[in-house]
Amino acid sequence: MARPTCTRSIYTHIHAYTIRVKRIAVFYSFILVLPCVLLSLLTLVSFWLPPESPAKVLLGRRLFIYLFIYYDAIYGSVSE
């Protein structure tokens, strides 16, 4: 059984496009690095509070929750 030969090409014009993507480093510094630095500084503030103070416990709990939520959001955005 002979295969038919095609003398005329279906695709006569092929266009090539170039897409350039530029990474914006400022976005990463404001979205990823800055909140981590601020939460770390607040953690250091909790050590300056007196041990008997209930504000120290509340600040520690809130910082833990904020860090957990922030890292969970980062993990969700990076894993996609």
N, CA, C and O atoms as a Tripos MOL2 file, in Angstrom:
@<TRIPOS>MOLECULE
protein
  320   319    80     0     0
PROTEIN
NO_CHARGES

@<TRIPOS>ATOM
      1 N           0.8420   -1.1740    0.0000 N.3       1 MET1
      2 CA          0.0000    0.0000    0.0000 C.3       1 MET1
      3 C           0.8920    1.2450    0.0000 C.2       1 MET1
      4 O           1.7060    1.4200    0.9070 O.2       1 MET1
      5 N           0.7540    2.0610   -0.9530 N.am      2 ALA2
      6 CA          1.5970    3.2360   -1.1160 C.3       2 ALA2
      7 C           1.0050    4.3960   -0.3270 C.2       2 ALA2
      8 O          -0.2090    4.5970   -0.2920 O.2       2 ALA2
      9 N           1.8980    5.1530    0.3040 N.am      3 ARG3
     10 CA          1.4540    6.3420    1.0430 C.3       3 ARG3
     11 C           1.3510    7.5170    0.0850 C.2       3 ARG3
     12 O           2.2170    7.7100   -0.7690 O.2       3 ARG3
     13 N           0.3080    8.2860    0.2260 N.am      4 PRO4
     14 CA          0.1800    9.4460   -0.6630 C.3       4 PRO4
     15 C           1.2160   10.5030   -0.3000 C.2       4 PRO4
     16 O           1.4360   10.7800    0.8790 O.2       4 PRO4
     17 N           1.8210   11.0650   -1.2640 N.am      5 THR5
     18 CA          2.8020   12.1210   -1.0310 C.3       5 THR5
     19 C           2.1120   13.4700   -1.1810 C.2       5 THR5
     20 O           1.2810   13.6890   -2.0620 O.2       5 THR5
     21 N           2.4870   14.3300   -0.3060 N.am      6 CYS6
     22 CA          1.8960   15.6670   -0.3040 C.3       6 CYS6
     23 C           2.9110   16.6330   -0.9000 C.2       6 CYS6
     24 O           3.9890   16.8280   -0.3400 O.2       6 CYS6
     25 N           2.5830   17.2090   -1.9810 N.am      7 THR7
     26 CA          3.5140   18.1240   -2.6430 C.3       7 THR7
     27 C           3.3670   19.5460   -2.1200 C.2       7 THR7
     28 O           4.3070   20.3380   -2.1830 O.2       7 THR7
     29 N           2.1850   19.8660   -1.6040 N.am      8 ARG8
     30 CA          1.9460   21.2050   -1.0790 C.3       8 ARG8
     31 C           1.8630   21.1480    0.4410 C.2       8 ARG8
     32 O           1.1600   20.3000    0.9910 O.2       8 ARG8
     33 N           2.5520   22.0130    1.1040 N.am      9 SER9
     34 CA          2.5420   22.0290    2.5640 C.3       9 SER9
     35 C           1.2930   22.7490    3.0660 C.2       9 SER9
     36 O           0.8480   23.7380    2.4840 O.2       9 SER9
     37 N           0.7510   22.2400    4.1400 N.am     10 ILE10
     38 CA         -0.4280   22.8710    4.7370 C.3      10 ILE10
     39 C          -0.0150   24.1690    5.4340 C.2      10 ILE10
     40 O          -0.7260   25.1730    5.3900 O.2      10 ILE10
     41 N           1.1420   24.1180    6.0700 N.am     11 TYR11
     42 CA          1.6200   25.2760    6.8230 C.3      11 TYR11
     43 C           2.5750   26.0660    5.9360 C.2      11 TYR11
     44 O           3.7490   25.7200    5.7990 O.2      11 TYR11
     45 N           2.0620   27.1100    5.3490 N.am     12 THR12
     46 CA          2.8940   27.8910    4.4370 C.3      12 THR12
     47 C           3.6730   28.9890    5.1520 C.2      12 THR12
     48 O           4.7740   29.3330    4.7210 O.2      12 THR12
     49 N           3.1340   29.5430    6.2260 N.am     13 HIS13
     50 CA          3.7980   30.6330    6.9310 C.3      13 HIS13
     51 C           3.9520   30.2460    8.3960 C.2      13 HIS13
     52 O           2.9730   29.9090    9.0620 O.2      13 HIS13
     53 N           5.1520   30.2940    8.8800 N.am     14 ILE14
     54 CA          5.4330   30.0370   10.2880 C.3      14 ILE14
     55 C           6.0040   31.3150   10.8810 C.2      14 ILE14
     56 O           7.0190   31.8320   10.4140 O.2      14 ILE14
     57 N           5.3380   31.8170   11.9150 N.am     15 HIS15
     58 CA          5.7660   33.0380   12.5890 C.3      15 HIS15
     59 C           6.4380   32.6550   13.9000 C.2      15 HIS15
     60 O           5.9620   31.7690   14.6100 O.2      15 HIS15
     61 N           7.5200   33.3050   14.2130 N.am     16 ALA16
     62 CA          8.2240   33.0900   15.4680 C.3      16 ALA16
     63 C           8.0490   34.3280   16.3390 C.2      16 ALA16
     64 O           8.2440   35.4560   15.8870 O.2      16 ALA16
     65 N           7.6820   34.0970   17.5850 N.am     17 TYR17
     66 CA          7.4980   35.1800   18.5370 C.3      17 TYR17
     67 C           8.4740   34.9920   19.6860 C.2      17 TYR17
     68 O           8.7760   33.8660   20.0790 O.2      17 TYR17
     69 N           8.9560   36.0820   20.2100 N.am     18 THR18
     70 CA          9.8520   36.0600   21.3560 C.3      18 THR18
     71 C           9.1720   36.7920   22.5070 C.2      18 THR18
     72 O           8.7100   37.9220   22.3550 O.2      18 THR18
     73 N           9.1190   36.1360   23.6460 N.am     19 ILE19
     74 CA          8.5310   36.7340   24.8410 C.3      19 ILE19
     75 C           9.6480   36.8980   25.8630 C.2      19 ILE19
     76 O          10.3500   35.9420   26.1950 O.2      19 ILE19
     77 N           9.7980   38.0970   26.3470 N.am     20 ARG20
     78 CA         10.8120   38.3640   27.3610 C.3      20 ARG20
     79 C          10.1190   38.6420   28.6840 C.2      20 ARG20
     80 O           9.2230   39.4820   28.7690 O.2      20 ARG20
     81 N          10.5430   37.9330   29.7020 N.am     21 VAL21
     82 CA          9.9830   38.0850   31.0410 C.3      21 VAL21
     83 C          11.0810   38.6180   31.9430 C.2      21 VAL21
     84 O          12.1890   38.0810   31.9720 O.2      21 VAL21
     85 N          10.7710   39.6690   32.6710 N.am     22 LYS22
     86 CA         11.7560   40.2780   33.5510 C.3      22 LYS22
     87 C          11.3080   40.1000   34.9930 C.2      22 LYS22
     88 O          10.1620   40.3820   35.3430 O.2      22 LYS22
     89 N          12.2230   39.6320   35.8150 N.am     23 ARG23
     90 CA         11.9270   39.4530   37.2340 C.3      23 ARG23
     91 C          12.0950   40.7840   37.9480 C.2      23 ARG23
     92 O          13.0840   41.4890   37.7520 O.2      23 ARG23
     93 N          11.1190   41.1130   38.7720 N.am     24 ILE24
     94 CA         11.1680   42.3630   39.5170 C.3      24 ILE24
     95 C          11.6220   42.0360   40.9420 C.2      24 ILE24
     96 O          10.8670   41.4450   41.7140 O.2      24 ILE24
     97 N          12.8350   42.4130   41.2850 N.am     25 ALA25
     98 CA         13.4070   42.0730   42.5900 C.3      25 ALA25
     99 C          12.7610   42.8560   43.7270 C.2      25 ALA25
    100 O          12.7200   42.3770   44.8600 O.2      25 ALA25
    101 N          12.2620   44.0440   43.4430 N.am     26 VAL26
    102 CA         11.6270   44.8520   44.4820 C.3      26 VAL26
    103 C          10.3750   44.1590   45.0050 C.2      26 VAL26
    104 O          10.0710   44.2350   46.1960 O.2      26 VAL26
    105 N           9.6630   43.4970   44.1350 N.am     27 PHE27
    106 CA          8.4620   42.7690   44.5490 C.3      27 PHE27
    107 C           8.8080   41.7150   45.5900 C.2      27 PHE27
    108 O           8.1120   41.5840   46.5970 O.2      27 PHE27
    109 N           9.8700   40.9700   45.3560 N.am     28 TYR28
    110 CA         10.2450   39.9210   46.3030 C.3      28 TYR28
    111 C          10.7100   40.4990   47.6260 C.2      28 TYR28
    112 O          10.4530   39.9140   48.6780 O.2      28 TYR28
    113 N          11.3890   41.6350   47.5930 N.am     29 SER29
    114 CA         11.8560   42.2140   48.8500 C.3      29 SER29
    115 C          10.6940   42.7410   49.6830 C.2      29 SER29
    116 O          10.7240   42.6370   50.9090 O.2      29 SER29
    117 N           9.6860   43.2960   49.0530 N.am     30 PHE30
    118 CA          8.5600   43.8140   49.8210 C.3      30 PHE30
    119 C           7.5790   42.7230   50.2340 C.2      30 PHE30
    120 O           7.0100   42.7920   51.3230 O.2      30 PHE30
    121 N           7.3740   41.7300   49.3970 N.am     31 ILE31
    122 CA          6.3720   40.7180   49.6760 C.3      31 ILE31
    123 C           6.9220   39.5750   50.5200 C.2      31 ILE31
    124 O           6.2080   39.0430   51.3710 O.2      31 ILE31
    125 N           8.1610   39.1930   50.3050 N.am     32 LEU32
    126 CA          8.7080   38.0330   51.0010 C.3      32 LEU32
    127 C           9.6400   38.3890   52.1530 C.2      32 LEU32
    128 O           9.4920   37.8570   53.2530 O.2      32 LEU32
    129 N          10.5780   39.2640   51.9190 N.am     33 VAL33
    130 CA         11.6280   39.5100   52.9010 C.3      33 VAL33
    131 C          11.1670   40.4650   54.0010 C.2      33 VAL33
    132 O          11.3990   40.2020   55.1810 O.2      33 VAL33
    133 N          10.5350   41.5430   53.6400 N.am     34 LEU34
    134 CA         10.1550   42.5570   54.6210 C.3      34 LEU34
    135 C           9.2430   42.0250   55.7300 C.2      34 LEU34
    136 O           9.5130   42.3140   56.8960 O.2      34 LEU34
    137 N           8.1880   41.2720   55.4420 N.am     35 PRO35
    138 CA          7.3790   40.7410   56.5440 C.3      35 PRO35
    139 C           8.1490   39.7910   57.4600 C.2      35 PRO35
    140 O           7.9240   39.7830   58.6700 O.2      35 PRO35
    141 N           9.0500   38.9960   56.9000 N.am     36 CYS36
    142 CA          9.8540   38.0950   57.7420 C.3      36 CYS36
    143 C          10.7530   38.8830   58.6730 C.2      36 CYS36
    144 O          10.8960   38.5330   59.8440 O.2      36 CYS36
    145 N          11.3540   39.9340   58.1680 N.am     37 VAL37
    146 CA         12.2330   40.7590   59.0060 C.3      37 VAL37
    147 C          11.4310   41.4490   60.1030 C.2      37 VAL37
    148 O          11.8680   41.4950   61.2540 O.2      37 VAL37
    149 N          10.2770   41.9790   59.7610 N.am     38 LEU38
    150 CA          9.4600   42.6660   60.7710 C.3      38 LEU38
    151 C           8.9540   41.7080   61.8450 C.2      38 LEU38
    152 O           8.9380   42.0600   63.0240 O.2      38 LEU38
    153 N           8.5460   40.5190   61.4580 N.am     39 LEU39
    154 CA          8.0970   39.5480   62.4480 C.3      39 LEU39
    155 C           9.2590   39.0670   63.3160 C.2      39 LEU39
    156 O           9.0660   38.7870   64.5000 O.2      39 LEU39
    157 N          10.4240   38.9700   62.7650 N.am     40 SER40
    158 CA         11.5950   38.5940   63.5670 C.3      40 SER40
    159 C          11.9600   39.6910   64.5630 C.2      40 SER40
    160 O          12.3490   39.4060   65.6960 O.2      40 SER40
    161 N          11.8330   40.9390   64.1360 N.am     41 LEU41
    162 CA         12.0870   42.0380   65.0690 C.3      41 LEU41
    163 C          11.0580   42.0630   66.1960 C.2      41 LEU41
    164 O          11.4000   42.3550   67.3420 O.2      41 LEU41
    165 N           9.8230   41.7650   65.8820 N.am     42 LEU42
    166 CA          8.8070   41.6980   66.9350 C.3      42 LEU42
    167 C           9.0690   40.5380   67.8880 C.2      42 LEU42
    168 O           8.7350   40.6290   69.0690 O.2      42 LEU42
    169 N           9.6470   39.4780   67.4100 N.am     43 THR43
    170 CA         10.0230   38.3760   68.2870 C.3      43 THR43
    171 C          11.0960   38.8280   69.2660 C.2      43 THR43
    172 O          11.0600   38.4580   70.4400 O.2      43 THR43
    173 N          12.0460   39.6190   68.7980 N.am     44 LEU44
    174 CA         13.0650   40.1560   69.7040 C.3      44 LEU44
    175 C          12.4510   41.1020   70.7360 C.2      44 LEU44
    176 O          12.9100   41.1530   71.8770 O.2      44 LEU44
    177 N          11.4320   41.8410   70.3490 N.am     45 VAL45
    178 CA         10.7430   42.7350   71.2860 C.3      45 VAL45
    179 C          10.1020   41.9270   72.4140 C.2      45 VAL45
    180 O          10.0510   42.3950   73.5520 O.2      45 VAL45
    181 N           9.6250   40.7480   72.1240 N.am     46 SER46
    182 CA          8.9890   39.9410   73.1680 C.3      46 SER46
    183 C           9.9880   39.5370   74.2560 C.2      46 SER46
    184 O           9.5790   39.2730   75.3860 O.2      46 SER46
    185 N          11.2800   39.4840   73.9450 N.am     47 PHE47
    186 CA         12.2710   39.1630   74.9710 C.3      47 PHE47
    187 C          12.5730   40.3540   75.8670 C.2      47 PHE47
    188 O          13.0910   40.1740   76.9700 O.2      47 PHE47
    189 N          12.2640   41.5650   75.4210 N.am     48 TRP48
    190 CA         12.4880   42.7400   76.2500 C.3      48 TRP48
    191 C          11.3650   42.9460   77.2690 C.2      48 TRP48
    192 O          11.5450   43.6750   78.2450 O.2      48 TRP48
    193 N          10.2380   42.3260   77.0570 N.am     49 LEU49
    194 CA          9.1300   42.4680   78.0050 C.3      49 LEU49
    195 C           9.4200   41.6600   79.2660 C.2      49 LEU49
    196 O          10.0920   40.6300   79.2010 O.2      49 LEU49
    197 N           8.9180   42.1190   80.4150 N.am     50 PRO50
    198 CA          9.1540   41.3570   81.6520 C.3      50 PRO50
    199 C           8.4550   39.9990   81.6010 C.2      50 PRO50
    200 O           7.3950   39.8730   80.9880 O.2      50 PRO50
    201 N           9.0430   38.9750   82.2430 N.am     51 PRO51
    202 CA          8.4730   37.6210   82.1650 C.3      51 PRO51
    203 C           7.0750   37.5020   82.7800 C.2      51 PRO51
    204 O           6.2910   36.6480   82.3670 O.2      51 PRO51
    205 N           6.7600   38.3440   83.7560 N.am     52 GLU52
    206 CA          5.4450   38.2520   84.4150 C.3      52 GLU52
    207 C           4.3330   38.9000   83.6080 C.2      52 GLU52
    208 O           3.1530   38.7200   83.9120 O.2      52 GLU52
    209 N           4.6930   39.6320   82.6100 N.am     53 SER53
    210 CA          3.7180   40.4050   81.8520 C.3      53 SER53
    211 C           2.8530   39.4950   80.9800 C.2      53 SER53
    212 O           3.3740   38.6540   80.2470 O.2      53 SER53
    213 N           1.5110   39.6670   81.0610 N.am     54 PRO54
    214 CA          0.6430   38.8760   80.1660 C.3      54 PRO54
    215 C           0.7780   39.3070   78.6980 C.2      54 PRO54
    216 O           0.4270   38.5540   77.7890 O.2      54 PRO54
    217 N           1.2900   40.5220   78.4790 N.am     55 ALA55
    218 CA          1.4790   40.9880   77.1080 C.3      55 ALA55
    219 C           2.5470   40.1670   76.3950 C.2      55 ALA55
    220 O           2.5000   40.0130   75.1750 O.2      55 ALA55
    221 N           3.5070   39.6420   77.1460 N.am     56 LYS56
    222 CA          4.5610   38.8310   76.5340 C.3      56 LYS56
    223 C           3.9770   37.5370   75.9770 C.2      56 LYS56
    224 O           4.3350   37.1090   74.8800 O.2      56 LYS56
    225 N           3.0880   36.9240   76.7290 N.am     57 VAL57
    226 CA          2.4590   35.6830   76.2730 C.3      57 VAL57
    227 C           1.5580   35.9550   75.0720 C.2      57 VAL57
    228 O           1.5760   35.2000   74.1000 O.2      57 VAL57
    229 N           0.7800   37.0170   75.1330 N.am     58 LEU58
    230 CA         -0.1090   37.3580   74.0170 C.3      58 LEU58
    231 C           0.6840   37.6920   72.7590 C.2      58 LEU58
    232 O           0.3150   37.2700   71.6630 O.2      58 LEU58
    233 N           1.7710   38.4460   72.9100 N.am     59 LEU59
    234 CA          2.6020   38.7860   71.7580 C.3      59 LEU59
    235 C           3.2400   37.5390   71.1580 C.2      59 LEU59
    236 O           3.3030   37.3930   69.9380 O.2      59 LEU59
    237 N           3.7080   36.6500   72.0110 N.am     60 GLY60
    238 CA          4.3010   35.4030   71.5270 C.3      60 GLY60
    239 C           3.3020   34.5520   70.7660 C.2      60 GLY60
    240 O           3.6270   33.9950   69.7180 O.2      60 GLY60
    241 N           2.0950   34.4510   71.2840 N.am     61 ARG61
    242 CA          1.0570   33.6640   70.5890 C.3      61 ARG61
    243 C           0.7010   34.2820   69.2390 C.2      61 ARG61
    244 O           0.6040   33.5840   68.2290 O.2      61 ARG61
    245 N           0.5110   35.5820   69.2380 N.am     62 ARG62
    246 CA          0.1420   36.2450   67.9830 C.3      62 ARG62
    247 C           1.2490   36.1400   66.9440 C.2      62 ARG62
    248 O           0.9820   35.9170   65.7640 O.2      62 ARG62
    249 N           2.4880   36.3000   67.3860 N.am     63 LEU63
    250 CA          3.5950   36.1750   66.4450 C.3      63 LEU63
    251 C           3.6730   34.7660   65.8720 C.2      63 LEU63
    252 O           3.9380   34.5860   64.6840 O.2      63 LEU63
    253 N           3.4430   33.7720   66.7190 N.am     64 PHE64
    254 CA          3.4550   32.3930   66.2250 C.3      64 PHE64
    255 C           2.3540   32.1790   65.1820 C.2      64 PHE64
    256 O           2.5870   31.5560   64.1460 O.2      64 PHE64
    257 N           1.1730   32.6900   65.4590 N.am     65 ILE65
    258 CA          0.0620   32.5340   64.5130 C.3      65 ILE65
    259 C           0.3550   33.2900   63.2110 C.2      65 ILE65
    260 O           0.1160   32.7660   62.1230 O.2      65 ILE65
    261 N           0.8720   34.5200   63.3200 N.am     66 TYR66
    262 CA          1.1920   35.2980   62.1190 C.3      66 TYR66
    263 C           2.2590   34.6040   61.2800 C.2      66 TYR66
    264 O           2.1350   34.5190   60.0580 O.2      66 TYR66
    265 N           3.3140   34.1060   61.9420 N.am     67 LEU67
    266 CA          4.3680   33.4070   61.2070 C.3      67 LEU67
    267 C           3.8320   32.1480   60.5410 C.2      67 LEU67
    268 O           4.1760   31.8550   59.3960 O.2      67 LEU67
    269 N           3.0010   31.4110   61.2430 N.am     68 PHE68
    270 CA          2.4310   30.1880   60.6710 C.3      68 PHE68
    271 C           1.5860   30.4970   59.4420 C.2      68 PHE68
    272 O           1.7100   29.8280   58.4160 O.2      68 PHE68
    273 N           0.7330   31.5040   59.5440 N.am     69 ILE69
    274 CA         -0.1260   31.8770   58.4070 C.3      69 ILE69
    275 C           0.7220   32.4050   57.2510 C.2      69 ILE69
    276 O           0.4590   32.0860   56.0910 O.2      69 ILE69
    277 N           1.7290   33.2040   57.5610 N.am     70 TYR70
    278 CA          2.5790   33.7690   56.5120 C.3      70 TYR70
    279 C           3.3630   32.6820   55.7920 C.2      70 TYR70
    280 O           3.4230   32.6720   54.5620 O.2      70 TYR70
    281 N           3.9660   31.7670   56.5470 N.am     71 TYR71
    282 CA          4.7210   30.6800   55.9140 C.3      71 TYR71
    283 C           3.8100   29.7410   55.1410 C.2      71 TYR71
    284 O           4.2110   29.1980   54.1120 O.2      71 TYR71
    285 N           2.5970   29.5450   55.6210 N.am     72 ASP72
    286 CA          1.6430   28.7150   54.8920 C.3      72 ASP72
    287 C           1.2600   29.3790   53.5670 C.2      72 ASP72
    288 O           1.1190   28.7040   52.5470 O.2      72 ASP72
    289 N           1.0940   30.6880   53.5880 N.am     73 ALA73
    290 CA          0.7730   31.4080   52.3520 C.3      73 ALA73
    291 C           1.9460   31.3700   51.3730 C.2      73 ALA73
    292 O           1.7450   31.2170   50.1680 O.2      73 ALA73
    293 N           3.1580   31.5070   51.8820 N.am     74 ILE74
    294 CA          4.3350   31.4240   51.0130 C.3      74 ILE74
    295 C           4.4550   30.0320   50.4160 C.2      74 ILE74
    296 O           4.7200   29.8860   49.2220 O.2      74 ILE74
    297 N           4.2630   29.0150   51.2340 N.am     75 TYR75
    298 CA          4.3540   27.6340   50.7310 C.3      75 TYR75
    299 C           3.2930   27.3810   49.6630 C.2      75 TYR75
    300 O           3.5620   26.7040   48.6710 O.2      75 TYR75
    301 N           2.0950   27.9170   49.8590 N.am     76 GLY76
    302 CA          1.0320   27.7390   48.8620 C.3      76 GLY76
    303 C           1.3390   28.4460   47.5530 C.2      76 GLY76
    304 O           0.9980   27.9440   46.4820 O.2      76 GLY76
    305 N           1.9780   29.6080   47.6280 N.am     77 SER77
    306 CA          2.2810   30.3330   46.4000 C.3      77 SER77
    307 C           3.5040   29.7730   45.6870 C.2      77 SER77
    308 O           3.5870   29.8530   44.4610 O.2      77 SER77
    309 N           4.4440   29.2140   46.4190 N.am     78 VAL78
    310 CA          5.6550   28.6830   45.7990 C.3      78 VAL78
    311 C           5.3920   27.3040   45.2000 C.2      78 VAL78
    312 O           5.9640   26.9640   44.1650 O.2      78 VAL78
    313 N           4.5440   26.5160   45.8280 N.am     79 SER79
    314 CA          4.3270   25.1480   45.3540 C.3      79 SER79
    315 C           3.4820   25.0820   44.0880 C.2      79 SER79
    316 O           3.4060   24.0250   43.4610 O.2      79 SER79
    317 N           2.8600   26.1560   43.7040 N.am     80 GLU80
    318 CA          2.0090   26.1380   42.4980 C.3      80 GLU80
    319 C           2.7840   26.1850   41.2360 C.2      80 GLU80
    320 O           2.2000   26.1760   40.1530 O.2      80 GLU80
@<TRIPOS>BOND
     1     1     2 1
     2     2     3 1
     3     3     4 2
     4     3     5 am
     5     5     6 1
     6     6     7 1
     7     7     8 2
     8     7     9 am
     9     9    10 1
    10    10    11 1
    11    11    12 2
    12    11    13 am
    13    13    14 1
    14    14    15 1
    15    15    16 2
    16    15    17 am
    17    17    18 1
    18    18    19 1
    19    19    20 2
    20    19    21 am
    21    21    22 1
    22    22    23 1
    23    23    24 2
    24    23    25 am
    25    25    26 1
    26    26    27 1
    27    27    28 2
    28    27    29 am
    29    29    30 1
    30    30    31 1
    31    31    32 2
    32    31    33 am
    33    33    34 1
    34    34    35 1
    35    35    36 2
    36    35    37 am
    37    37    38 1
    38    38    39 1
    39    39    40 2
    40    39    41 am
    41    41    42 1
    42    42    43 1
    43    43    44 2
    44    43    45 am
    45    45    46 1
    46    46    47 1
    47    47    48 2
    48    47    49 am
    49    49    50 1
    50    50    51 1
    51    51    52 2
    52    51    53 am
    53    53    54 1
    54    54    55 1
    55    55    56 2
    56    55    57 am
    57    57    58 1
    58    58    59 1
    59    59    60 2
    60    59    61 am
    61    61    62 1
    62    62    63 1
    63    63    64 2
    64    63    65 am
    65    65    66 1
    66    66    67 1
    67    67    68 2
    68    67    69 am
    69    69    70 1
    70    70    71 1
    71    71    72 2
    72    71    73 am
    73    73    74 1
    74    74    75 1
    75    75    76 2
    76    75    77 am
    77    77    78 1
    78    78    79 1
    79    79    80 2
    80    79    81 am
    81    81    82 1
    82    82    83 1
    83    83    84 2
    84    83    85 am
    85    85    86 1
    86    86    87 1
    87    87    88 2
    88    87    89 am
    89    89    90 1
    90    90    91 1
    91    91    92 2
    92    91    93 am
    93    93    94 1
    94    94    95 1
    95    95    96 2
    96    95    97 am
    97    97    98 1
    98    98    99 1
    99    99   100 2
   100    99   101 am
   101   101   102 1
   102   102   103 1
   103   103   104 2
   104   103   105 am
   105   105   106 1
   106   106   107 1
   107   107   108 2
   108   107   109 am
   109   109   110 1
   110   110   111 1
   111   111   112 2
   112   111   113 am
   113   113   114 1
   114   114   115 1
   115   115   116 2
   116   115   117 am
   117   117   118 1
   118   118   119 1
   119   119   120 2
   120   119   121 am
   121   121   122 1
   122   122   123 1
   123   123   124 2
   124   123   125 am
   125   125   126 1
   126   126   127 1
   127   127   128 2
   128   127   129 am
   129   129   130 1
   130   130   131 1
   131   131   132 2
   132   131   133 am
   133   133   134 1
   134   134   135 1
   135   135   136 2
   136   135   137 am
   137   137   138 1
   138   138   139 1
   139   139   140 2
   140   139   141 am
   141   141   142 1
   142   142   143 1
   143   143   144 2
   144   143   145 am
   145   145   146 1
   146   146   147 1
   147   147   148 2
   148   147   149 am
   149   149   150 1
   150   150   151 1
   151   151   152 2
   152   151   153 am
   153   153   154 1
   154   154   155 1
   155   155   156 2
   156   155   157 am
   157   157   158 1
   158   158   159 1
   159   159   160 2
   160   159   161 am
   161   161   162 1
   162   162   163 1
   163   163   164 2
   164   163   165 am
   165   165   166 1
   166   166   167 1
   167   167   168 2
   168   167   169 am
   169   169   170 1
   170   170   171 1
   171   171   172 2
   172   171   173 am
   173   173   174 1
   174   174   175 1
   175   175   176 2
   176   175   177 am
   177   177   178 1
   178   178   179 1
   179   179   180 2
   180   179   181 am
   181   181   182 1
   182   182   183 1
   183   183   184 2
   184   183   185 am
   185   185   186 1
   186   186   187 1
   187   187   188 2
   188   187   189 am
   189   189   190 1
   190   190   191 1
   191   191   192 2
   192   191   193 am
   193   193   194 1
   194   194   195 1
   195   195   196 2
   196   195   197 am
   197   197   198 1
   198   198   199 1
   199   199   200 2
   200   199   201 am
   201   201   202 1
   202   202   203 1
   203   203   204 2
   204   203   205 am
   205   205   206 1
   206   206   207 1
   207   207   208 2
   208   207   209 am
   209   209   210 1
   210   210   211 1
   211   211   212 2
   212   211   213 am
   213   213   214 1
   214   214   215 1
   215   215   216 2
   216   215   217 am
   217   217   218 1
   218   218   219 1
   219   219   220 2
   220   219   221 am
   221   221   222 1
   222   222   223 1
   223   223   224 2
   224   223   225 am
   225   225   226 1
   226   226   227 1
   227   227   228 2
   228   227   229 am
   229   229   230 1
   230   230   231 1
   231   231   232 2
   232   231   233 am
   233   233   234 1
   234   234   235 1
   235   235   236 2
   236   235   237 am
   237   237   238 1
   238   238   239 1
   239   239   240 2
   240   239   241 am
   241   241   242 1
   242   242   243 1
   243   243   244 2
   244   243   245 am
   245   245   246 1
   246   246   247 1
   247   247   248 2
   248   247   249 am
   249   249   250 1
   250   250   251 1
   251   251   252 2
   252   251   253 am
   253   253   254 1
   254   254   255 1
   255   255   256 2
   256   255   257 am
   257   257   258 1
   258   258   259 1
   259   259   260 2
   260   259   261 am
   261   261   262 1
   262   262   263 1
   263   263   264 2
   264   263   265 am
   265   265   266 1
   266   266   267 1
   267   267   268 2
   268   267   269 am
   269   269   270 1
   270   270   271 1
   271   271   272 2
   272   271   273 am
   273   273   274 1
   274   274   275 1
   275   275   276 2
   276   275   277 am
   277   277   278 1
   278   278   279 1
   279   279   280 2
   280   279   281 am
   281   281   282 1
   282   282   283 1
   283   283   284 2
   284   283   285 am
   285   285   286 1
   286   286   287 1
   287   287   288 2
   288   287   289 am
   289   289   290 1
   290   290   291 1
   291   291   292 2
   292   291   293 am
   293   293   294 1
   294   294   295 1
   295   295   296 2
   296   295   297 am
   297   297   298 1
   298   298   299 1
   299   299   300 2
   300   299   301 am
   301   301   302 1
   302   302   303 1
   303   303   304 2
   304   303   305 am
   305   305   306 1
   306   306   307 1
   307   307   308 2
   308   307   309 am
   309   309   310 1
   310   310   311 1
   311   311   312 2
   312   311   313 am
   313   313   314 1
   314   314   315 1
   315   315   316 2
   316   315   317 am
   317   317   318 1
   318   318   319 1
   319   319   320 2
@<TRIPOS>SUBSTRUCTURE
     1 MET1         2 RESIDUE 1 A MET
     2 ALA2         6 RESIDUE 1 A ALA
     3 ARG3        10 RESIDUE 1 A ARG
     4 PRO4        14 RESIDUE 1 A PRO
     5 THR5        18 RESIDUE 1 A THR
     6 CYS6        22 RESIDUE 1 A CYS
     7 THR7        26 RESIDUE 1 A THR
     8 ARG8        30 RESIDUE 1 A ARG
     9 SER9        34 RESIDUE 1 A SER
    10 ILE10       38 RESIDUE 1 A ILE
    11 TYR11       42 RESIDUE 1 A TYR
    12 THR12       46 RESIDUE 1 A THR
    13 HIS13       50 RESIDUE 1 A HIS
    14 ILE14       54 RESIDUE 1 A ILE
    15 HIS15       58 RESIDUE 1 A HIS
    16 ALA16       62 RESIDUE 1 A ALA
    17 TYR17       66 RESIDUE 1 A TYR
    18 THR18       70 RESIDUE 1 A THR
    19 ILE19       74 RESIDUE 1 A ILE
    20 ARG20       78 RESIDUE 1 A ARG
    21 VAL21       82 RESIDUE 1 A VAL
    22 LYS22       86 RESIDUE 1 A LYS
    23 ARG23       90 RESIDUE 1 A ARG
    24 ILE24       94 RESIDUE 1 A ILE
    25 ALA25       98 RESIDUE 1 A ALA
    26 VAL26      102 RESIDUE 1 A VAL
    27 PHE27      106 RESIDUE 1 A PHE
    28 TYR28      110 RESIDUE 1 A TYR
    29 SER29      114 RESIDUE 1 A SER
    30 PHE30      118 RESIDUE 1 A PHE
    31 ILE31      122 RESIDUE 1 A ILE
    32 LEU32      126 RESIDUE 1 A LEU
    33 VAL33      130 RESIDUE 1 A VAL
    34 LEU34      134 RESIDUE 1 A LEU
    35 PRO35      138 RESIDUE 1 A PRO
    36 CYS36      142 RESIDUE 1 A CYS
    37 VAL37      146 RESIDUE 1 A VAL
    38 LEU38      150 RESIDUE 1 A LEU
    39 LEU39      154 RESIDUE 1 A LEU
    40 SER40      158 RESIDUE 1 A SER
    41 LEU41      162 RESIDUE 1 A LEU
    42 LEU42      166 RESIDUE 1 A LEU
    43 THR43      170 RESIDUE 1 A THR
    44 LEU44      174 RESIDUE 1 A LEU
    45 VAL45      178 RESIDUE 1 A VAL
    46 SER46      182 RESIDUE 1 A SER
    47 PHE47      186 RESIDUE 1 A PHE
    48 TRP48      190 RESIDUE 1 A TRP
    49 LEU49      194 RESIDUE 1 A LEU
    50 PRO50      198 RESIDUE 1 A PRO
    51 PRO51      202 RESIDUE 1 A PRO
    52 GLU52      206 RESIDUE 1 A GLU
    53 SER53      210 RESIDUE 1 A SER
    54 PRO54      214 RESIDUE 1 A PRO
    55 ALA55      218 RESIDUE 1 A ALA
    56 LYS56      222 RESIDUE 1 A LYS
    57 VAL57      226 RESIDUE 1 A VAL
    58 LEU58      230 RESIDUE 1 A LEU
    59 LEU59      234 RESIDUE 1 A LEU
    60 GLY60      238 RESIDUE 1 A GLY
    61 ARG61      242 RESIDUE 1 A ARG
    62 ARG62      246 RESIDUE 1 A ARG
    63 LEU63      250 RESIDUE 1 A LEU
    64 PHE64      254 RESIDUE 1 A PHE
    65 ILE65      258 RESIDUE 1 A ILE
    66 TYR66      262 RESIDUE 1 A TYR
    67 LEU67      266 RESIDUE 1 A LEU
    68 PHE68      270 RESIDUE 1 A PHE
    69 ILE69      274 RESIDUE 1 A ILE
    70 TYR70      278 RESIDUE 1 A TYR
    71 TYR71      282 RESIDUE 1 A TYR
    72 ASP72      286 RESIDUE 1 A ASP
    73 ALA73      290 RESIDUE 1 A ALA
    74 ILE74      294 RESIDUE 1 A ILE
    75 TYR75      298 RESIDUE 1 A TYR
    76 GLY76      302 RESIDUE 1 A GLY
    77 SER77      306 RESIDUE 1 A SER
    78 VAL78      310 RESIDUE 1 A VAL
    79 SER79      314 RESIDUE 1 A SER
    80 GLU80      318 RESIDUE 1 A GLU
